[in-house]
Amino acid sequence: MTALKIIISIIFVLVCIALSAIILMQEGKSNGLGAVAGVADTYWGKNKGRSMEGALVKFTKFAAVAFMLLAIVLNVLN
């Protein structure tokens, strides 16, 4: 049981580091003055799901779910 707890703890730390890095890599949600003039409505703004920003959002959701599940498992093992 101790070896399993150590392995899950290591995976948990790696997920925490990855989640922090992915959140810091994302752009802010505010568009500044470009939103007032309509400049923010570009091709990349409409197709965020296919861009790098869309991939970061999807990976953030996956990492957040993994973080929560690992936290629950580690709590149960204690």
C-alpha positions as CSV (number, residue, x, y, z in Angstrom):
1,M,0.0,0.0,0.0
2,T,2.9,2.4,0.7
3,A,4.4,1.9,-2.8
4,L,1.0,2.7,-4.3
5,K,0.7,5.9,-2.2
6,I,4.2,7.0,-3.3
7,I,3.5,6.4,-7.0
8,I,0.2,8.3,-6.8
9,S,1.9,11.1,-4.9
10,I,4.5,11.5,-7.6
11,I,1.8,11.5,-10.3
12,F,-0.1,14.1,-8.3
13,V,3.0,16.4,-8.1
14,L,3.6,16.1,-11.8
15,V,-0.1,16.9,-12.5
16,C,0.2,19.9,-10.2
17,I,3.2,21.2,-12.0
18,A,1.7,20.6,-15.4
19,L,-1.6,22.3,-14.4
20,S,0.3,25.4,-13.1
21,A,2.3,25.7,-16.3
22,I,-0.7,25.3,-18.6
23,I,-2.7,27.9,-16.7
24,L,0.2,30.4,-16.9
25,M,0.6,29.7,-20.7
26,Q,-3.0,30.8,-21.4
27,E,-4.0,34.2,-22.6
28,G,-6.2,36.6,-20.6
29,K,-9.9,36.7,-21.4
30,S,-10.1,40.5,-21.8
31,N,-9.6,41.8,-25.3
32,G,-8.9,45.4,-24.3
33,L,-10.0,48.2,-26.5
34,G,-10.1,45.9,-29.5
35,A,-13.4,44.5,-28.3
36,V,-15.0,48.0,-28.3
37,A,-14.1,48.6,-32.0
38,G,-14.9,45.0,-33.1
39,V,-11.3,44.1,-33.9
40,A,-11.4,41.1,-31.6
41,D,-13.8,39.2,-33.9
42,T,-11.2,37.6,-36.1
43,Y,-10.6,34.2,-37.6
44,W,-8.6,33.1,-34.6
45,G,-11.3,34.5,-32.3
46,K,-14.0,32.4,-33.9
47,N,-12.0,29.2,-34.2
48,K,-10.4,29.0,-30.8
49,G,-11.1,25.3,-30.5
50,R,-8.7,24.5,-33.3
51,S,-5.9,26.9,-32.1
52,M,-3.2,26.4,-29.5
53,E,-5.4,28.3,-27.0
54,G,-8.2,25.8,-27.5
55,A,-5.9,22.9,-26.9
56,L,-4.6,24.6,-23.7
57,V,-8.2,25.0,-22.5
58,K,-9.0,21.3,-23.2
59,F,-5.8,20.1,-21.5
60,T,-6.5,22.4,-18.5
61,K,-9.9,20.7,-18.0
62,F,-8.3,17.3,-18.3
63,A,-5.6,18.2,-15.8
64,A,-8.0,19.7,-13.4
65,V,-10.1,16.6,-13.3
66,A,-7.0,14.4,-12.8
67,F,-5.9,16.7,-10.0
68,M,-9.3,16.4,-8.2
69,L,-9.4,12.6,-8.7
70,L,-5.9,12.1,-7.4
71,A,-6.5,14.4,-4.4
72,I,-9.5,12.3,-3.5
73,V,-7.6,9.0,-3.9
74,L,-4.7,10.3,-1.8
75,N,-7.2,11.4,0.9
76,V,-8.8,8.0,0.9
77,L,-5.5,6.2,1.2
78,N,-4.5,8.2,4.3
